[in-house]
């Protein structure tokens, strides 16, 4: 949308010296008729069209955030938890770790209880941690790995030894690590595991007393975009006479508004 506070222009036939001086002085002070405002489309839109009759095929369009949402909304991220125990029924079956709580979400979300989905392509840092408990009197092992779109990721497996129950106290360990993952738009990641005993599980612990302490999630998983920023993933992908297409991260946040300046 072009601005309504347009500066005076000279007629095509020219103008008097006073008008010329005024307009030239305005240009020297940076006041020109080539600015406007655009608000990004929502509904996880990845493009927004700028309609402005001053745009041409070779125009350069520069953007600056002018609303709080445009400034604060950063690159994609997500943080999720499970607030429930997770058990296994067999030591020869792989099980997906599940999630039930969203802490933060911007372009990353979970679905089908176990899938962590991304709306935008890029390189992501994926981290997880699990609170394991072992009620058996022997040390037991757990293996954890990732699947991408239903297929195991080569080299992603790791092993954890969970302490045995001793003196009437269950064995506990919290373990986790991170991965860098290259993902396409709409890819999803799942965390799979198996254990050498069905006495091993992921355990949710409620808030405690004496001393007062917070609850413990059975599983925490986070995903954040690391291969760019909001600024360098927003660009003019095409230009025609009177319009330009602005390509950006999938957006579901209202009032992400930018001022623009057209050069050429």
Secondary structure as the mmCIF struct_conf table of DSSP 4:
data_model
#
loop_
_struct_conf.conf_type_id
_struct_conf.id
_struct_conf.beg_label_comp_id
_struct_conf.beg_label_asym_id
_struct_conf.beg_label_seq_id
_struct_conf.end_label_comp_id
_struct_conf.end_label_asym_id
_struct_conf.end_label_seq_id
STRN STRN1 UNK A 2 UNK A 2
BEND BEND1 UNK A 4 UNK A 4
HELX_LH_PP_P HELX_LH_PP_P1 UNK A 6 UNK A 8
STRN STRN2 UNK A 11 UNK A 11
TURN_TY1_P TURN_TY1_P1 UNK A 12 UNK A 13
STRN STRN3 UNK A 14 UNK A 14
HELX_RH_AL_P HELX_RH_AL_P1 UNK A 17 UNK A 28
TURN_TY1_P TURN_TY1_P2 UNK A 29 UNK A 30
BEND BEND2 UNK A 33 UNK A 33
STRN STRN4 UNK A 35 UNK A 39
BEND BEND3 UNK A 43 UNK A 44
STRN STRN5 UNK A 45 UNK A 51
TURN_TY1_P TURN_TY1_P3 UNK A 53 UNK A 54
TURN_TY1_P TURN_TY1_P4 UNK A 57 UNK A 58
STRN STRN6 UNK A 60 UNK A 65
BEND BEND4 UNK A 67 UNK A 67
HELX_RH_AL_P HELX_RH_AL_P2 UNK A 68 UNK A 72
BEND BEND5 UNK A 75 UNK A 75
STRN STRN7 UNK A 77 UNK A 82
BEND BEND6 UNK A 84 UNK A 84
STRN STRN8 UNK A 86 UNK A 86
BEND BEND7 UNK A 89 UNK A 89
TURN_TY1_P TURN_TY1_P5 UNK A 91 UNK A 92
BEND BEND8 UNK A 93 UNK A 93
STRN STRN9 UNK A 95 UNK A 96
STRN STRN10 UNK A 101 UNK A 106
STRN STRN11 UNK A 107 UNK A 107
STRN STRN12 UNK A 108 UNK A 111
TURN_TY1_P TURN_TY1_P6 UNK A 112 UNK A 114
STRN STRN13 UNK A 115 UNK A 118
BEND BEND9 UNK A 119 UNK A 120
STRN STRN14 UNK A 122 UNK A 134
BEND BEND10 UNK A 136 UNK A 138
STRN STRN15 UNK A 140 UNK A 148
TURN_TY1_P TURN_TY1_P7 UNK A 149 UNK A 150
STRN STRN16 UNK A 151 UNK A 152
HELX_LH_PP_P HELX_LH_PP_P2 UNK A 153 UNK A 153
TURN_TY1_P TURN_TY1_P8 UNK A 154 UNK A 155
STRN STRN17 UNK A 158 UNK A 162
HELX_LH_PP_P HELX_LH_PP_P3 UNK A 163 UNK A 165
STRN STRN18 UNK A 166 UNK A 166
TURN_TY1_P TURN_TY1_P9 UNK A 167 UNK A 168
STRN STRN19 UNK A 169 UNK A 169
STRN STRN20 UNK A 171 UNK A 183
TURN_TY1_P TURN_TY1_P10 UNK A 185 UNK A 186
STRN STRN21 UNK A 188 UNK A 195
BEND BEND11 UNK A 196 UNK A 196
TURN_TY1_P TURN_TY1_P11 UNK A 198 UNK A 199
STRN STRN22 UNK A 200 UNK A 202
STRN STRN23 UNK A 205 UNK A 205
STRN STRN24 UNK A 208 UNK A 208
TURN_TY1_P TURN_TY1_P12 UNK A 209 UNK A 212
STRN STRN25 UNK A 213 UNK A 213
STRN STRN26 UNK A 216 UNK A 216
BEND BEND12 UNK A 218 UNK A 218
STRN STRN27 UNK A 219 UNK A 225
BEND BEND13 UNK A 227 UNK A 227
TURN_TY1_P TURN_TY1_P13 UNK A 230 UNK A 230
HELX_RH_3T_P HELX_RH_3T_P1 UNK A 231 UNK A 233
STRN STRN28 UNK A 235 UNK A 240
TURN_TY1_P TURN_TY1_P14 UNK A 241 UNK A 242
STRN STRN29 UNK A 243 UNK A 251
BEND BEND14 UNK A 254 UNK A 254
STRN STRN30 UNK A 257 UNK A 263
#
